[in-house]
Amino acid sequence: MPDLIPRLRDALVAADYSVDGVSALLGTTAHAALARNETTPGLRRTGEGSPLETLTRLWPLQATVTVEAVDRALPGLLDELCAEGILERSVGEVAARVDLRPYGTDSRDLWVLADLTPGLDGSPNRVGPDHVLGISPAATSLAELTVRTGVPSALDLGTGCGVQSLHLAAHVDHVVATDVNQRALWLAGLNAELNEVAIDLREGSFFEPVAGERFDLVVTNPPFVISPGTGERLVYRDSGLPGDRAVEHIVRALPEHLNPGGTGQVLANWMVLRGVPWDERLATWTDGSGCDTWVVQREVLDPAQYVELWLKDAGLHGAGDYSERYDTWLSWLEDKGVEGIGFGWINLRRSGGRAQSSGDRAQSRFEEWRWEVEQPLGPEVEAHFDRVAALRSLGDDALLASRLVLREDVVQETHGAAGAADPSRIVLRQQRGMRRARQVDTVEAALAGACDGDLTVGQVLAALAQLLGPDEAGGRLEGVRELVAEGFLGLG
Ligand SMILES: C[S@@+](CC[C@H](N)C(=O)[O-])C[C@H]1O[C@@H](n2cnc3c(N)ncnc32)[C@H](O)[C@@H]1O
């Protein structure tokens, strides 16, 4: 069946099986219902037997359709698609064995094959150990976080259905994708062919398949669920290693697979241990790596919330041994001293900075930011590392001589009692990117406001010293560095 996938592609195009085509067919209500795993509204809108209706029933709605309808929608392909394991036929009816749906990206529409969505219309959402996820919220989150600069090489570790690699192929010359799950590699291979991109697929654990190789970009949404590692393993979420060892291993090993200037981006859970600040624990994974590091903790779940979330994800809520599993998992977390589970982003840039020497120190930034950010965040990650590099090479004299510019989207909010002459609190807030907020005093607010690219930092500080006195305006250079590092002030 050498040209099966290209012929499948032609049929999908002919049926207008696209993001817009399916959205228009389903309409808002049925589309929203499907997002809640309910298919009835969608089935009511797809009963006329057109090719687009047949494909939408077959895949997103996971309904059986007649052989005649499939022959109209996928002419001459039924037997081969059954032989490939994509469809299955029983007498006069056809059902999907894997999902295939359109997927919109910034650059173009794609199609993604993955395992069927479990739990539609209240059916049990148990999946097999080698289940391959489709486009999950975590996959989207990593895709949005990824730096999209054009580079020669990238690694997608734990590729699953290959979604990250499909994105990477738009801006990377050579994409290597690894997985331990052969089913994932099979689906990723089909997705590469269906979307006419080249992906170098390799089977193996963590970095084994790329031993000794370096990349300009490494992205991974690894199996990061934190568990005792003793229960049955769902390979898409359980690494088989206890606690957060898999993430620690990846973060520690990643730098040696980066070219100079290369970027590593990891989506992860980590344990927040009683009495140990989360950032200090994670810093031990990255210190001395030669990488600038930017870690953002986006949320923290308490252990009970966490265990419930993942037992439900495995379809075990209400199972006979649910309470026993819950109890075992929870007591394991308690024994380990886990008081919360953090979720967030670990970004590394191989800057070449040596942690020990003061002049070119690798910079680490750990921050907690639970608020909404502007997506996609990839450009902000790139800008962050650019700012870190620029500040590193800027001594205090050079900083004083530079002409900074307040970023256009920054607004000032003042808070205080109604009618009060002076605000009790001033906040500078970014409207874009990380949408950071920073509480400042009147001097820092005035300084930020004066940075329009005309005056140097030295001139602005001198003017403020004249206005407010040297005590008020002195010793402000660290604050200026922070404002630049956080993106409020640009180096022009
Ligand atoms: C959460 S899924 C992510 C899939 C996809 N990259 C995405 O962003 O949706 C994690 C993937 O890692 C794979 N995996 C599990 N253990 C692995 C290991 N030791 N080495 C490499 N990949 C592994 C799983 O098979 C699964 O495909």
The ligand as a Tripos MOL2 file, in Angstrom:
@<TRIPOS>MOLECULE
LIG
   27    29     1     0     0
SMALL
NO_CHARGES

@<TRIPOS>ATOM
      1 C1          2.4260   13.0930   27.5480 C.3       1 LIG1
      2 S1          2.8610   12.1400   26.1460 S.3       1 LIG1
      3 C2          3.3280   13.4470   25.0510 C.3       1 LIG1
      4 C3          3.0570   13.1630   23.6150 C.3       1 LIG1
      5 C4          3.2850   14.3350   22.6680 C.3       1 LIG1
      6 N1          4.6960   14.6930   22.5930 N.3       1 LIG1
      7 C5          2.4610   15.5360   23.0690 C.2       1 LIG1
      8 O1          3.0400   16.6100   23.2650 O.co2     1 LIG1
      9 O2          1.2580   15.3850   23.1910 O.co2     1 LIG1
     10 C6          4.4080   11.4320   26.6250 C.3       1 LIG1
     11 C7          5.0620   10.5480   25.5830 C.3       1 LIG1
     12 O3          6.3100   10.0680   26.1040 O.3       1 LIG1
     13 C8          6.4510    8.7030   25.7620 C.3       1 LIG1
     14 N2          7.3640    8.0670   26.7320 N.ar      1 LIG1
     15 C9          7.0730    7.4270   27.8870 C.ar      1 LIG1
     16 N3          8.1900    7.0050   28.4910 N.ar      1 LIG1
     17 C10         9.2280    7.3880   27.6910 C.ar      1 LIG1
     18 C11        10.6250    7.2420   27.7670 C.ar      1 LIG1
     19 N4         11.2110    6.6230   28.7940 N.pl3     1 LIG1
     20 N5         11.3800    7.7420   26.7780 N.ar      1 LIG1
     21 C12        10.8120    8.3870   25.7220 C.ar      1 LIG1
     22 N6          9.4820    8.5610   25.6100 N.ar      1 LIG1
     23 C13         8.6920    8.0610   26.5690 C.ar      1 LIG1
     24 C14         5.0450    8.1650   25.7880 C.3       1 LIG1
     25 O4          4.9430    6.9750   25.0320 O.3       1 LIG1
     26 C15         4.2600    9.3290   25.2150 C.3       1 LIG1
     27 O5          4.1540    9.2350   23.8290 O.3       1 LIG1
@<TRIPOS>BOND
     1     1     2 1
     2     2     3 1
     3     2    10 1
     4     3     4 1
     5     4     5 1
     6     5     6 1
     7     5     7 1
     8     7     8 2
     9     7     9 1
    10    10    11 1
    11    11    12 1
    12    11    26 1
    13    12    13 1
    14    13    14 1
    15    13    24 1
    16    14    15 ar
    17    14    23 ar
    18    15    16 ar
    19    16    17 ar
    20    17    18 ar
    21    17    23 ar
    22    18    19 1
    23    18    20 ar
    24    20    21 ar
    25    21    22 ar
    26    22    23 ar
    27    24    25 1
    28    24    26 1
    29    26    27 1
@<TRIPOS>SUBSTRUCTURE
     1 LIG1         1 GROUP 0 **** ****
